[in-house]
Amino acid sequence: MKKCEVCGNEYDKAFTVTETDGSEHTFDSFECAIHALAPECSHCGCRVVGHGVEQGGVIYCCANCAKHAGHTALRDRA
């Protein structure tokens, strides 16, 4: 059985995520994978699981958080 790199649980249904640089990560749940790999919103700190928005290389979970950081041109919907 593989061991989750976040929580340490050994699980027969663990899965491996391979990043574009070739590094591999093993998790027992999507929750652990999100905790380890999803980017954080630069304003509120939540994990960005969806598309989010980006300005100047900085990621936000939504346009509202980007607005709080001074980026008023971003929109959640066009």
N, C-alpha and C positions, 0 to 999 in steps of 0.2 A: 504494500500500500504506500501511496505517496503522502508526504507530509506538507501541510499548508505552511507557507513561509510567513504568514501573518499571525495566525493563532496557534500553530503547532499541531493542529488536529491531524491525525492519520486517518485517511478516508479512502475507501475503495473506489469512489467516484470522483476523486480529485482530478483537476484538469490543469493543463499547462498552457500558458500564454507566451508566445514568442514575439518579441518586439522586432521592429525593423532592423535594429542593430544586431540582431541575433541572440540577445540575452533572453533567457527563459525564466519564467516565474510559475510556481505551482501553488494552486489555491484549492480550498475545499468548498468555496461558495463564491457567488458573484459579489456578495457583500465584502469579502476579504479582498477580492480583486479590485473592486472600486476603491477601497481604503488605500490600497497600495499604489494603484496606477492612475486613477482619475485626477486631473488637475484640480487645484483649489481656486475658488473665486478670490481674486485679489482684494475685493472689498469685504465680503462677509465671511469668507473662509469655508463655505460649503463646498462639497465635492461636485464638480461639473460632470454630470452623467449624460446629459443631452448635448446639444450643439453649443450652447453658450454663445457669447459674443467676444470679439477680440479687438483691441485697439492698441497699436504700437507694440505688438508682441505680448501684451498683458491680457490675460483671460479673466472674464467675468461670467457669472452664471446667467445674468440677464442684463438688459439695457438699463434697468433701474439702478443696479449696482454700479454699472459703468457711469451713469449720470452722477451718482454720488461722488465718483472719483474725478468728475470734471469732463467726461466725454459725453457731450450732449447730442452728437450726430448719430449715435448707434440706436437701432430700433430692433425690437424683438420680432416685429412683423413689418414687411414692406408694404 
